[in-house]
Amino acid sequence: MNIGQTVFSQLLDCLPMDKFRQCVDHYKGYYKVKKFSCWDQFLCMSFAQLTYRESLRDIEICLRAMQPKHYHMGIRGKVSRSTLAEAN
């Protein structure tokens, strides 16, 4: 049983959260956002980049396979292809 953080969440701990929030606020990233936050989108896209995913369908399939680990990865919103497409 895993008692620590996932490797993905350990990598994200190195990122400055306050700088990310400043950028989102500066560029009004939360304009018309209801459920899928900018941070969730960033996590999904960075996960896709690190795992060499090539399409939204590929990202969705991979993340759905890891659905029980979403909380530990930091993803709070529901991940679907349409949600990712709208966020991008």
C-alpha positions in Angstrom: 0.0 0.0 0.0 1.3 3.4 -0.9 1.8 5.7 2.1 3.6 8.6 0.4 2.9 11.0 -2.5 2.8 10.0 -6.1 5.8 10.9 -8.2 3.6 13.3 -10.1 2.6 15.2 -7.0 6.2 15.3 -5.8 7.2 17.0 -9.1 4.4 19.5 -8.7 5.5 20.4 -5.2 8.5 22.1 -6.8 6.3 24.6 -8.6 5.5 27.9 -7.0 1.8 28.0 -6.5 1.7 31.7 -5.8 3.2 32.5 -9.2 0.7 30.3 -10.9 -2.2 32.1 -9.2 -0.7 35.5 -10.1 -0.5 34.5 -13.7 -4.1 33.2 -13.7 -5.3 36.4 -12.0 -3.3 38.6 -14.4 -4.7 36.9 -17.5 -8.2 36.5 -16.1 -8.0 32.7 -16.4 -11.1 32.1 -14.2 -13.4 34.0 -16.6 -16.6 31.9 -17.0 -15.0 28.9 -15.2 -17.5 26.8 -13.2 -16.2 23.4 -12.4 -12.9 22.6 -14.1 -10.3 25.0 -12.6 -7.2 26.3 -14.2 -5.1 24.3 -11.8 -6.9 21.1 -12.9 -6.3 21.9 -16.5 -2.6 22.5 -15.8 -2.3 19.2 -14.0 -4.0 17.3 -16.8 -1.9 18.9 -19.5 1.4 18.5 -17.5 0.4 14.8 -16.9 -0.2 14.4 -20.6 3.2 16.0 -21.4 5.1 13.8 -19.0 3.4 10.6 -20.2 3.7 11.4 -23.9 -0.1 11.6 -24.7 -0.9 12.7 -28.2 -4.7 13.5 -28.2 -7.5 14.5 -25.9 -8.9 11.0 -26.2 -5.6 9.5 -25.2 -5.4 11.9 -22.2 -8.9 11.0 -21.1 -8.4 7.3 -21.4 -5.2 7.4 -19.4 -6.6 9.7 -16.7 -9.8 7.5 -16.4 -7.6 4.5 -15.8 -6.1 6.3 -12.9 -9.3 7.7 -11.5 -8.8 6.4 -8.0 -5.5 8.3 -7.8 -6.9 11.7 -9.0 -7.2 13.0 -5.4 -3.6 12.1 -4.7 -2.4 13.7 -7.9 -4.2 16.9 -7.0 -7.0 16.8 -9.7 -10.3 17.8 -8.2 -12.5 18.2 -11.3 -14.1 15.6 -13.4 -11.9 14.8 -16.4 -13.7 14.3 -19.7 -12.7 15.0 -23.3 -15.3 17.7 -23.7 -14.2 19.4 -20.5 -10.5 19.3 -21.6 -11.5 20.7 -25.1 -13.4 23.6 -23.6 -10.7 24.4 -21.1 -8.0 24.4 -23.8 
